[in-house]
Amino acid sequence: MVIRKTIQCGSCESKFITRTQVGHKDRQEHSFACPNCGVRISFVLELDHANVTGKFQDPKNASWSLSEEGAQEILTFSDEILVPNDMRGGFSPHLATFVNYEDFDKYRHDEGLRQLFVTKLFSWSDRCLTHYERANWRLFDKESPSPTGEAQTPLSRLIALYNFFQAGFSKFTGNSRGNYDRILQRIEYGKARSPRLYSELAENFLSSGRILRLWNEIAAVRRSFVGNYNSIQPLYQMFYWRKEFRLLSAYKLSEKRFDSLKQLYIDCFETLCRLMVAAIGVEAIIHHGSLEIPTKKSTITLDEFEGLKNSNKRDHLRKYPIEDLFVPVIDTGLRNGIGHYSAHYDADSDQIIFYDTKGSARVTHSVGYTDFCDRLVRLFSAFELAVMYHNAFHIFLGGRLR
């Protein structure tokens, strides 16, 4: 169902017709820049699905109008469905995109699992993470009893927790089973190539504090991703469409949360690059029988590799078989652009605009907002693969954090 209402900007008094696709949540929040003067307008739709009723709250920086007379534009919103740039008449976003699906039933099934994870299961597993870190086994077992009834050990608890996180977040990534298997194979290959060096590498991660630091960073990125999921959720539909319809530039996300998503992008990017220390350490064992990485003139240690600029880390990774899993998403230009206050979201064009420096007026390039969100999902997918290195070391160390 689509609800049609007229809204009037509180600044320029321009009128616009809003068409809001009713979703499954109890509360829908939408915001947009007034197409005439640019002032940010927002409104909320409260829904009572049990009684099939809904109520719009008073909008911010605008008011509801009883008349459509003089309305300049029709604006369509949905918090669950991608909105085509061309709505093709009076169709709802659902009807306009339904024909794009390759397998709608699979999307509906997978999205149900994602929503279950976001709304219920993640908070439970995150609590278990806290209990594990504090070695509070009584509370851990209360939250997560042994499925067999047998006594649990710190290591068995950790393995179960890591398996749960990997299974849960696998539904949020574009990773195939083959991608996960490739990482497992590289880890096992490194372990077999030199058990001594692999043990030394894992112990180095523990003694240097990397295990604990990454434990905290991984948890923080995942919490942020779960907290931001609903603002990018409509994008996931496209991954279930037929290939000819997967055109990012032809669709938009109704909800714009660039400030929140850019911080998630930066945190995910930086943690991924730190996890690459583990990845290249395994590759150094496999290819060179060493924990040092060859360069044109000599070698560098893993500590020196970690200290390199991320663009230089990317260049080193290109030499190894895992490069296709990580190098394409290590986009230092995008990361630096959004991280150094030289980018902002432009509502008129629905793009992220990049300037050459902070305070400059010279535009260097732009990225569509939907495209940026897609890049974020792909970055998170690589991040989830990279987490496997940390998990493998942590399990090898018997679950020690310090």
C-alpha positions in Angstrom: 0.0 0.0 0.0 1.1 3.5 -0.8 -0.1 6.5 1.2 -0.3 9.8 -0.6 0.1 13.1 1.3 0.9 16.7 0.4 3.8 18.4 2.3 4.6 22.1 2.3 8.1 23.4 3.0 8.3 25.7 6.0 10.9 27.9 4.4 10.0 28.5 0.7 6.3 27.2 1.1 6.7 25.0 -1.9 4.3 22.0 -2.0 5.2 18.4 -2.9 3.2 15.2 -3.0 4.7 12.4 -1.0 4.0 8.8 -1.8 5.1 6.5 1.1 5.2 2.8 0.6 4.0 1.1 3.8 6.5 -1.4 5.1 6.6 -4.0 7.9 8.2 -1.9 10.6 6.3 -0.1 13.3 8.0 3.2 12.5 9.2 4.6 9.2 11.4 7.7 9.1 12.0 9.5 5.9 13.9 12.7 5.1 14.7 14.7 2.0 16.0 18.1 0.9 13.3 20.4 -0.3 13.7 20.3 -4.1 13.2 24.0 -4.3 15.3 25.6 -1.5 17.3 22.7 -0.1 16.1 22.8 3.5 16.1 19.3 5.1 12.6 18.0 5.7 11.8 14.9 7.6 8.6 13.0 8.6 7.6 9.9 10.5 4.9 7.3 9.8 3.8 5.3 12.9 2.2 2.0 12.0 -0.1 -0.3 14.0 0.0 -3.5 11.9 -2.3 -5.4 14.3 -5.1 -2.9 13.7 -4.1 -2.0 10.2 -3.8 1.7 11.0 -1.1 4.4 10.6 -0.5 7.9 11.6 1.9 10.6 10.3 3.6 12.8 12.9 4.0 16.5 12.2 7.0 16.9 9.9 10.1 18.9 10.7 10.7 22.1 8.7 7.4 21.5 6.9 3.7 21.0 7.5 1.0 18.7 6.0 -1.3 20.4 3.5 -4.9 19.3 2.8 -4.7 20.4 -0.8 -2.5 19.2 -3.7 -3.1 22.4 -5.7 0.2 23.9 -6.7 2.3 20.8 -5.9 5.5 20.9 -7.9 6.7 17.3 -7.7 5.8 13.8 -6.6 8.3 12.3 -4.2 8.3 8.5 -3.5 9.6 6.9 -0.3 10.2 3.4 0.9 12.2 2.1 3.8 12.4 -1.4 2.5 12.4 -1.2 -1.3 14.7 0.5 -3.8 12.9 3.4 -5.5 13.4 3.6 -9.3 14.5 7.1 -10.5 11.7 6.7 -13.0 8.6 5.5 -11.1 6.7 4.8 -14.3 3.5 6.5 -13.5 1.6 5.7 -10.3 3.3 2.3 -9.5 4.4 1.6 -6.0 8.2 0.8 -5.5 7.2 -2.8 -4.9 5.3 -3.2 -8.1 7.9 -1.2 -10.1 10.7 -3.6 -9.0 9.0 -6.9 -8.5 9.5 -8.0 -12.1 13.3 -7.5 -11.6 13.7 -10.5 -9.3 15.4 -13.7 -10.3 14.2 -15.5 -7.2 11.9 -13.4 -5.0 11.2 -16.4 -2.6 14.9 -16.7 -1.9 15.2 -12.9 -1.2 12.2 -13.1 1.1 13.7 -16.1 3.0 17.2 -14.6 3.3 15.9 -11.1 4.3 13.8 -12.8 7.0 17.0 -14.4 8.4 18.8 -11.0 8.2 16.0 -9.3 10.1 16.0 -12.0 12.7 19.7 -11.6 13.2 19.6 -7.8 13.4 16.6 -7.5 15.7 17.2 -10.5 18.0 20.2 -12.8 17.5 23.0 -10.3 17.3 22.3 -8.7 20.7 22.3 -12.1 22.2 25.7 -13.1 20.6 27.1 -9.7 21.4 26.3 -10.3 25.1 28.1 -13.6 24.9 31.1 -11.8 23.5 31.2 -9.6 26.6 30.9 -12.6 28.9 33.7 -14.4 27.1 36.1 -11.4 27.3 35.4 -11.2 31.1 35.6 -15.0 31.5 32.2 -14.9 33.1 31.4 -18.5 32.2 28.3 -18.7 34.3 26.6 -15.9 32.4 28.0 -17.2 29.1 26.4 -20.6 29.7 23.2 -19.0 30.8 23.0 -17.1 27.5 24.3 -20.0 25.5 23.9 -23.5 27.1 25.8 -26.4 25.7 23.7 -28.0 22.9 24.9 -31.5 24.0 24.7 -31.0 27.7 28.4 -31.6 28.0 30.7 -29.3 30.0 32.0 -26.4 27.9 35.5 -25.1 27.9 36.7 -21.6 27.0 37.9 -22.9 23.6 34.6 -24.7 22.8 32.7 -21.6 23.7 34.9 -19.5 21.5 34.6 -21.8 18.5 30.8 -21.9 18.8 30.7 -18.1 19.1 32.9 -17.6 16.0 30.9 -20.1 14.0 27.7 -18.4 14.9 29.0 -14.9 13.9 30.4 -16.2 10.6 27.1 -18.0 9.7 25.0 -15.0 10.8 27.0 -12.4 8.9 27.4 -14.6 5.8 23.9 -13.5 4.8 25.0 -9.9 4.7 27.9 -10.4 2.4 28.4 -11.3 -1.3 30.9 -14.1 -0.3 30.5 -17.5 -1.8 31.2 -20.7 0.1 34.2 -20.9 -2.2 35.6 -17.6 -0.8 35.4 -18.9 2.8 37.0 -22.2 1.8 39.9 -20.4 0.1 40.8 -18.5 3.2 40.6 -21.7 5.3 42.8 -23.4 2.8 45.4 -20.6 2.9 45.5 -20.8 6.7 45.8 -24.5 6.8 48.5 -24.4 4.1 50.5 -21.9 6.1 50.1 -24.0 9.2 51.3 -27.1 7.3 54.1 -25.3 5.5 55.8 -24.4 8.8 54.1 -25.2 12.1 56.9 -23.3 13.9 56.5 -20.1 11.9 52.7 -20.3 12.2 52.9 -20.6 15.9 55.4 -17.7 16.1 53.0 -15.6 14.0 50.0 -16.4 16.2 52.1 -15.8 19.4 53.3 -12.4 18.0 49.6 -11.4 17.5 49.0 -12.2 21.1 52.1 -10.6 22.7 51.8 -7.5 20.6 48.2 -6.9 21.7 46.8 -7.4 18.2 44.5 -10.2 19.2 42.7 -8.1 21.8 42.8 -4.9 19.7 41.3 -6.7 16.7 38.8 -8.5 19.0 37.5 -5.0 20.0 37.7 -3.5 16.5 35.9 -6.3 14.9 33.1 -6.2 17.4 32.8 -2.4 17.0 32.5 -2.7 13.2 29.9 -5.4 13.4 27.8 -3.4 15.9 28.0 -0.4 13.7 27.0 -2.4 10.6 24.0 -4.0 12.4 23.0 -0.5 13.7 23.1 0.9 10.2 21.7 -2.1 8.3 18.1 -0.8 7.9 19.4 2.3 6.1 21.0 0.1 3.3 18.7 -2.9 3.5 16.8 -2.0 0.3 20.0 -2.4 -1.7 20.1 -6.1 -0.8 17.1 -6.7 -3.1 19.3 -5.9 -6.1 21.6 -8.9 -5.3 18.6 -11.1 -6.1 17.6 -9.4 -9.3 18.3 -10.6 -12.8 21.7 -9.2 -13.9 20.3 -6.9 -16.6 18.4 -5.0 -13.9 21.3 -4.5 -11.5 22.0 -0.8 -12.4 22.9 1.2 -9.4 22.5 4.5 -11.1 18.8 3.7 -11.9 17.7 3.4 -8.3 17.9 5.2 -5.1 17.7 4.6 -1.4 15.0 6.7 0.3 16.9 7.2 3.5 20.2 9.1 3.4 22.6 8.6 6.3 25.9 9.5 4.9 27.4 10.8 8.1 26.8 7.5 9.9 27.7 5.3 7.0 30.9 7.1 6.2 32.2 6.4 9.7 31.2 2.8 9.3 33.1 2.7 6.0 36.2 4.3 7.6 36.2 1.9 10.6 35.6 -1.1 8.4 38.4 0.0 6.0 41.0 0.6 8.7 40.3 -2.7 10.5 40.4 -4.6 7.2 43.8 -3.1 6.5 45.1 -4.1 9.9 43.8 -7.7 9.4 45.9 -7.8 6.2 48.9 -8.1 8.5 47.6 -11.5 9.4 46.8 -12.4 5.8 50.2 -11.4 4.4 51.9 -13.1 7.3 50.3 -16.4 6.3 51.2 -15.8 2.6 54.8 -15.0 3.7 55.0 -18.4 5.4 53.6 -20.2 2.3 55.6 -18.5 -0.3 58.9 -17.5 1.4 59.2 -19.8 4.5 59.6 -16.6 6.5 57.7 -14.0 8.5 59.4 -11.2 6.5 58.0 -9.8 3.2 60.4 -9.4 0.2 60.7 -5.9 -1.3 62.6 -4.7 -4.4 65.7 -4.0 -2.3 65.4 -6.2 0.8 62.6 -7.4 3.2 60.3 -5.8 5.7 58.9 -7.2 8.9 55.2 -7.5 9.6 55.4 -4.6 12.0 56.9 -2.5 9.2 54.2 -3.7 6.8 51.5 -2.6 9.3 53.1 0.8 9.4 52.9 1.3 5.6 50.4 3.5 3.9 47.3 1.5 3.0 48.0 2.1 -0.7 51.4 0.4 -0.3 49.8 -2.5 1.6 47.6 -3.0 -1.4 50.6 -3.1 -3.7 52.2 -5.9 -1.7 48.9 -7.9 -1.5 48.7 -7.8 -5.4 51.6 -10.3 -5.4 49.7 -13.1 -3.7 46.8 -15.4 -4.6 44.4 -13.7 -2.2 44.6 -10.4 -4.0 41.3 -10.7 -5.8 39.5 -11.0 -2.4 40.8 -7.9 -0.9 42.7 -5.5 -3.3 39.5 -4.3 -5.2 37.9 -2.9 -2.1 41.0 -1.2 -0.7 40.0 2.1 -2.3 42.3 4.6 -0.6 41.0 7.4 -2.7 37.4 6.9 -1.5 38.5 6.3 2.1 40.7 9.4 2.2 38.0 11.5 0.5 35.3 10.7 3.0 37.7 10.7 6.0 39.4 14.1 5.5 36.2 16.2 5.5 36.5 16.8 1.8 33.2 15.0 0.8 29.5 15.6 1.5 26.2 14.3 0.3 24.5 16.5 -2.3 20.7 16.0 -2.2 20.0 17.6 -5.6 22.2 15.0 -7.5 21.9 12.2 -5.0 25.7 11.9 -5.1 28.7 12.1 -2.7 30.7 15.1 -3.9 34.5 15.1 -3.3 36.7 18.2 -3.1 40.4 18.3 -3.5 41.0 19.6 0.1 39.0 20.6 3.1 37.5 24.0 2.5 38.2 23.9 -1.2 35.5 24.6 -3.8 37.1 22.5 -6.5 35.2 19.3 -7.2 37.5 16.4 -8.0 34.9 13.6 -8.6 31.6 12.2 -7.4 30.1 8.9 -6.5 26.3 8.1 -6.5 24.9 7.5 -3.1 23.5 4.1 -4.0 26.9 3.2 -5.5 28.6 4.3 -2.3 26.4 2.0 -0.3 27.1 -0.8 -2.6 30.9 -0.3 -2.1 30.3 -0.3 1.6 28.6 -3.7 1.4 31.5 -5.1 -0.7 34.0 -3.7 1.7 32.2 -5.4 4.6 32.1 -8.6 2.7 35.9 -8.5 2.4 36.2 -7.6 6.1 34.2 -10.7 7.0 36.7 -12.9 5.1 39.6 -11.1 6.7 38.2 -11.7 10.2 38.8 -15.5 9.6 42.6 -14.9 10.0 42.1 -13.3 13.4 39.7 -16.1 14.5 42.1 -18.8 13.4 45.0 -17.3 15.4 42.8 -16.8 18.4 41.5 -20.4 18.3 45.1 -21.7 17.8 46.1 -19.8 20.9 43.4 -21.6 22.9 41.2 -18.6 23.2 43.6 -16.4 25.1 43.1 -12.6 24.7 46.1 -11.5 26.7 
